[in-house]
Structure formats: structure tokens, C-alpha cells
Amino acid sequence: MIAALIEAAPTFWLSLKLATLVSLILLAIGLPLGWLSAKRRFCCQALLEGVLFLPLVLPPTVLGFYLLLLLGPEGPIKRLFGRTLAFHFEGLVVAGVIFSLPFALAAFREAFAALPDDLVETARTLGAGPVKVWRAVVLPLVWPGVLSGLLLAFAHTLGEFGVVLMVGGAIPGETRVVSIYLYDLVEALDFGRAHVVAGALLLFSLGLLLLVRRLEARWKSATGS
């Protein structure tokens, strides 16, 4: 068992690195999108949200196919920047942000929607600027929901298979994440090591989900919802 985990360590490390980078990027772009979705109404909002949440219902291979066309050697990214991102770690990061965005955005939007508008307006009336309002009023109340969304996106990125396979393949040290490694073990009928890797992922994912539930309970208690 220990030997199997040591052998799988590089793929676990690559997966954790990918999930961490994706989560940080989602924090940067997801917070303003979540606030706009929850607190603002604008033209074509339903269409924009439909596009952003499309990865929830689109088969991963379909999403992966279009991302491959976008990031591949004949895609617009290569023509604009002169570099192919497909089958490189950077391509996995781009794909990870796109297919995990709905998981983070849904939690962010729900957290902001539950935030009473009168608290923000009162803080503004008392002279607090936008930065202070966010630091002193918004973030202390919504952080459990935000962290919950990040953990869900992290777990989804960690376990994604279809999009990763289409965009990254299985290049050792570059795109061979743990989900691809597990698939390779099963394909080789190495069920002993596959059990170890799958079990480690199962326990890790279960721990994340339990943490998410605790954060959701704390967030609901803080907002009174």
C-alpha cells in the first residue's frame, strides 16, 4: 500500500497543484461574478449565466473537445499568442477554471444573495468606502460560503477526468494527474494499486465534503438563513 502511494505521489502532487491554482484563479474572478449575479440586474444576464453554468450539464468530452480546438495547435490561442496550451500544464489550468467555475460561482452567488442589503447600505451611509465595506461587513459574513465554493471547485478539479484527458492527455510530469493515473492502472488491470489510489481519493473527497457541510451550516447560522 505504501509503495503504491509513493509511486502515485507525483500524480497526486500535480493534481493538488492544479486544483490549488484553479481555486486561486476562481477566487479572483468568481467573487465579482458572484456579486454581480446576486446583487445586480443587467442586460443579457440570463444568457451570460447560462454560458457560465454550461459546464454543469455539458458532457465533459464535449467541453474538452471545444477546449482542445481553442487551445490546440490550430486554435485561436496559438494564432494570437504563438503558443499551444493543449497537452501542457497551463492548458489544464485554463480548462480547470472553465469547468470548475460553476461550482464556485453557485456557492458565491448564494452567499452574496443571503447577505442583507441593509447592512451594506448602512455601512455606506456611515461613510465606509467600498474596500472597508467588503473587509468589515461583506467578507466576515460570506466567507464560509466562499470557502465552501472553493472547496467544491477544488474537489471537482482534483477528480475531473474527461476534460483533462481531452485537453492534456497523459504526459508524465506535465498532464498526468491522479485521475488519469488511476485510469491507466485500471486499463492495465492493476487493480491492487488502483484500489489504493481510488481509496485515497475517496477518503480525501469525503473529508472535503464533510468540511463543506460544516462551513455551509456555519454560514447559514451567521446569515440567519
N, C-alpha and C positions, 0 to 999 in steps of 0.2 A: 504493500500500500504506500509506504513512504517513498519507495523508489519510483512508483508511478506518479506521485505528486511532484517529486523532484524533476522528473522528465517533462512533466506538463508545465513546470514553473514558468518557462519563457512565454508560453501562450497565455497563461494567467496574467503575467505581468503586462503583456501587450494589451490584453483586454481591459485591465484596470487602468492603464494609461489612456487608452481610447475613451473609456467611459468617463474618466475624470475630465479630460479635455472637452469632450462634448458637453458635460454638465456645466462647466465654467462658461462656455460659449452660450449655452441655453440660458444661464442666469443673466448674462449681459443683454441678450436680445429678447428673452422671454418676459422679463419684468415689464418693460414698456409696452410690449404687445398685450400682456395680460391686463395691464391698467387700462389701455385703450379699449379693449374688448369689454371690460366690466363697467367702465365709468363713462365712456363716450359713445356717441352715435354719429356715424359719418356715412358718406355715400359709398355704396358697394361693400358695406361691412359684411353682409351675409356671404357675398362672393369671396371676399378675402379670407374669412374664417373657414369657408368650405375648402379653399385651397390649402390652408394651413393644417386643417384636420384631415385632409385626404389620406395621409398615410395610415390612419386608423382603420380604414376599410379597404384600401387598395392592397391587393396581394403583394407580398414582399418582392416576388420575382418581377412583377410588373414595374414596381417602383425602381428596383435595381436595374432593370433594362433601360429605363429612361435616364437614370443617373449615369449608366455606362455610356450612353450616347452623349450625354452632356460632358462627362469628364474624360472620355476616351480619346484616342489619337486623332479621330476625325471630328471631334466635338468642338463647340464654340470656345470652351476654355482653352484648348490648345491653340486655336487660331488667335485668340485675344492675348494670351499671356505666354504662348510659346512653350507650354509645358503640359504634359499629360498627367492628370491626377489619378486616373484609374490604375489599379494594381500598385498603388503606393499608399503609405500610411495616411498621408494628407487627404487622399480621396476617401478613406474610411471615415475621417473626421467630418468631412463635408456631408457624406451620406448619413453619418450618425446624427448630426444636427438636424437634418431634414426629417428622418424617420422617427426620431425621439421627441421632436418639438411638440407634437400634440399632447404627449403625456405630461410634460412640464407645463405647457400652456393651459391645459384644462384645470390643473391644480392652482396655478397662479390666478387665473380668472375667477375661480370660485372663492379664493381667499380675498381678493380685492372686492368682489361683489358683496361679500358678507361684512365688509368694513363700513360702519355707519358714516354716511356722508356728513352728518352734522359735526362729527369730531374733526374732520379735516377743515370744514368751513370755520369752526370755532377757532382752531389754531391759526388759520389765515387772518381771521378778524382780529386776533390778539397780536398780530404783527409778525408772525413767524413766516420766514421765507420758504420757498419750495424745498430747499435742502433740509432745513430744520424740521419741516412738516414730515418729510419722509423719515428722517432719523429719529425724531421724538414721538411721532404718532403712528405713522403707517407701518414701518418695519417691526416695531415691538409687537404689533397685533397680528401681522400676517406672516411672520417668519416661520411658524410651524407649517402653514400651508405651503409656503415657498419651498421649505426644505423637503416636505413630503413630495412635491412635484419633482424636485431634483433627484431624490432617491428613486422614484419611479422611472425617470428618464435614465438614470444610471443603470438600474437593473435591466431595463429594456435594451440599452446599448450593449451591456455585457452579454446578454443572451441571444442577440439577433443573429440570424443565420443567413436567410435568403438574400437580403440586400448586400450583406458583407461578402457572400460568395460571388455574387454577380459583379460587384464593383472592385473587390480586392483579390479574389481568388484565394490561394493558399500558399503564399510565398513565406517561407520560414524567416522569422525576424522582422518581417515587413507587414504582412497582412494576415498571417496565420494565427488568428485569435483562437480562444479556447473552444468556441462553438464549432469552428472548422476542424480543430484538432480532434474533438470528440467524434465528429462525423467521419474523419479519416480512420479513427480506431474502429468504429463500427463497420466501416466498409472493409477493413482488413480482418474482420471477425475477431478482433482482440477485445472480447467482452470483459475480461478481467480488469484491464486498465480503463476501459470505458466506464465500468461501474464506479471506479474510484473517482474519475473526473466528473461524471454525472452527479455522483453523490455530493461531492464538494460544491458543485454549482447549486444543487438543490438546497443544501443547508445554508449556503450564503444568501440565496434568493429568499428563502423563508425568513431568515433573520432581518433582511431589508424590509420585507412586507410587514413583519411584526413591528418594526420601528416606525414604518409609515402609519400604521394604525394608531400607535400611541401618539404620534405627532398630530394626526387628524383629530383625535379625541381632545388633545390639549388645545388645539386651535379652535375647535367648536366651543370649548369651555371658555376660552378667552374672549371670543366674539359673541357669546351668548346665543349661538345658533343651534 
